Amino acid sequence: MNPSTQDERWGARLWGALTVLCAVIFLDALDVSMVGVALPSIQADLGMTTSSLQWVVSGYVLGYGGLLLLGGRTADLLGRRRVFLAALVVFAAASLLGGLVTDGTLLIAARFVKGISAAFTAPAALSIITTTFAEGPARNRALSIFTACGASGFSLGLVLSGVLTEIGWRWTFLMPVPVAILALIAGARLLHRSDERGEGGHDLLGAATITAAMLLLVFTVVEAPQVSLLRTALSAVGVAALLALFVWWERRVSHPLVRLGILRSAPLARANIGLVILFGSYVGFQFVAMQYFQNLLGWSALQTALAFLPAGLLVAVSSTKMGGLADRFGTARLIVAGSIALLAGYGVFLQVDEHPSLATMVLPGMVLLGIAFALSFPSLNIQATSGVHDDEQGLASGLLNTSGQVGGAVVLAIVTGVLTSGSEGDPIGRFRAAIVVSGLFALIGLVVALSGLRFRSRTAEAAEERALETV
């Protein structure tokens, strides 16, 4: 542990290192959402079919969600700084390639490689923070800033994409390149040099099976709307078989990729479920909202992007406050409050019609969703990494990020199926039904969050009873 992290005031070097990590997670999150508004321009310029166009988005999700666990464990074993910087080089190169290609297949390949690089930078960055800042107020403050930057990147991605697409869709790929290069140079100078590596060897079979399972799972849910039920069922059986093989092997190997005992942590389990719900339901809602604003209402890319601006700004300006709120109220209460705001935000958008009101639907709905992300996202990250040993911080981070990406793919597939299965003559009804799906997931998230609040209360009562017995 760097001694300076124990001080209440952070030095310039520590702030600089945190800024580098925040910049990279901002870029990772930005890439998840920024390409969305640019898709029609990409399709027209490269002559891609609608079925191949979806892989511009799905290719990134496949690389990111499929390799996060491997990325987190690799950071623990080979050194977090080393893995972070190497993956950042790949990210910059893939971004440049994506902005220069003239072929749709190469663009999809570049997106896949970018997803892979993010699968290594994201857990490495998070574990650098959790092993640099002492658990408690210092770590909570750092994590709140870090995760708020990630949430801001995702929320502002559509806004920035709308602006850049007006100039040219290639700028949505080229813009991250100079930022990544600057982060690489600064990171090499500011991130703490350490030759510390985790104990144990490389679990190659475990890495292969869990990576194959995650890739096949994401591929299955993305392809489900376009293929037969039998093919989807067979793919699901394949996922289950790979997961069973993974669990069987991890219980027997001497140095497992995932120590299964870490999953017995109730806070970690609730945090993972919470991020599945938060990220998954919002990705589904975002897809529906984009279709509603652009296809039904005829809004431009920039108008659509500006509709999401209130949520992004709210998350961005609240970044420095979440750590203090977590210290004061605890993560469980903040997650419950965020879950309520998420459910209320989706409820507001059930007012969708052909003449939406900015004052009574769009603005209040987006503000509520912004509040939900501002409260829940940092709190879930704090909850997931609290009490985890330093040599497993990368693993905990990888598990959490995997949950978010897989949740996004699964819920998006369900929402897309609902949106496309209704009557062609009733688009409003289909939009409402799809939003209801996101709302139902948000309701499940609220139930899980409330169970965490009850668990915390029982734990506190038990601690008080033990204290009385010792008096």
Residue, then its C-alpha position, 0 to 999 in steps of 0.5 A: m500500500n502506498p503510504s500516501t493513500q492513508d492521508e486525508r489529502w491526496g497529493a498531485r501524483l495520486w490525483g494524476a494516477l486517478t485521473v488516468l484511470c478515470a479517463v480510460i474507464f470513461l473511454d471504455a464506457l463511451d465505446v459501449s454507447m457512442v456508436g449507437v447514433a452513428l449506425p445509420s451513417i455507417q450503414a450507408d457509407l459502408g453498404m452494410t446490411t441490417s443484420s451485419l450492422q448489429w455486429v458493430v455493437s455486438g462485436y464490442v460486447l462479445g469481446y468485452g463481456g466474454l473476456l472480463l474474468l480472464g482480464g481481471r485474473t490476468a491483472d492479479l497474476l501478471g501485474r495490474r499496471r503492466v496489464f493496464l498499459a499493454a491493453l491501453v496500447v491495443f485499445a488505441a490501435a484498434s480505435l485508429l483502425g476502426g476510424l480508417v477502415t472501408d470494409g464492414t467486416l474489418l470494422i466489426a473486427a476492430r470493434f471486437v479487438k477494442g472490446i477485448s482490450a477493454a476487458f483487460t483495462a477495466p478490471a485492471a484499473l478498478s483493482i489498481i484503485t482498490t489496492t492503492f486506496a485504503e478501504g474506507p473513506a479514501r477508497n469510497r471517494a476514489l471509487s465514487i469518482f472512478t465509477a461516476c466517470g464510467a457512468s458519465g462515459f456511458s451516459l454522455g456517449l450518445v450525446l457526443s456521438g450525436v455531435l460527432t456524427e454531424i461531422g462524420w461517423r469516423w470521428t466517433f472512432l478516431m476521437p478516443v485515439p489521442v485521449a488513449i495516447l495521452a492516458l498511456i503516456a501519463g499512466a507510464r509516469l504516474l501509476h505506481r511501479s510494482d513488481e508484485r504478482g499474485e500467487g499461483g499459476h495460470d488456469l488455462l482450462g478454466a480460462a478457456t471454458i469460462t471465456a467460451a461460456m461467456l462468448l457463447l452466452v452473449f452470442t446466443v442472446v444477440e442472435a436469438p431474435q434472428v435464428s430458430l428456437l431450436r438453435t437458441a436452445l442448443s446454444a443455451v445447452g452448450v452454455a450450461a455445459l461449459l459452465a458446468l465444466f468450469v465449476w467442476w474444474e475450478r473445484r479441483v485445480s490447485h490454482p483456480l481462475v475463480r476461487l468459487g468461495i468468493l461467490r459466497s459473499a452476499p454483498l458481492a453477489r447482490a452487487n453483481i445482480g444489481l449491476v445486471i439489473l441496472f446496466g441491463s435494463y438501461v441498455g434495453f431502455q436506451f435502445v427503445a428510446m432511440q427507436y422511439f425518438q428517431n424512427l417514430l418522432g423523426w428526431s435527428a441524431l443530435q436531438t436524440a443525443l440531447a434528450f439523454l443529456p440531463a442524465g449524463l450531466l447529473v451523473a457527471v456533476s455528482s461524481t465527487k459526492m457519492g463517496g461521502l454519501a456512501d460513508r454517511f448512509g452506507t451503500a445498501r441505502l443508496i442502492v435502494a434509493g437508486s433502484i426506486a429512482l430507476l423504477a420511477g424513471y421507466g414509469v414516467f416514460l410509459q407516457v410515450d405517445e406521438h406528441p411527447s411532453l419534454a416537461t412531463m416525460v422526457l426531462p423528469g424521466m431522464v433526471l430520474l434515470g440519472i439519479a439512479f445511475a449516480l446513486s447505484f453505480p458507485s455504490l455497487n462497485i464499492q459494495a462488490t470490492s469491500g472486504v475482498h483481499d488485495d490479490e483477488q481485487g481483479l477477480a472481483s472487478g472482473l466478476l462485476n464488469t462481466s455481470g454488467q456486460v452480460g446483463g446488457a446483452v441479455v436484457l437487450a435481447i429480451v427488449t428487442g424481441v418484445l419491441t419487434s413482436g407486436s403489431e406493426g400498426d401499434p408502434i406506441g403499444r410496442f414501445r410501452a411493452a418494451i419499456v415495461v420489460s425494463g421496468l420489470f427488471a428494475l422491480i427485481g433489482l429493487v427487491v434484491a436491494l431491499s434484501g440487502l438492506r434487511f441483511r445489513s440491519r440483521t448484521a448490525e443487530a447481531a453485532e450489537e448483541r455480541a457487544l452487549e454480551t461482552v460487557 
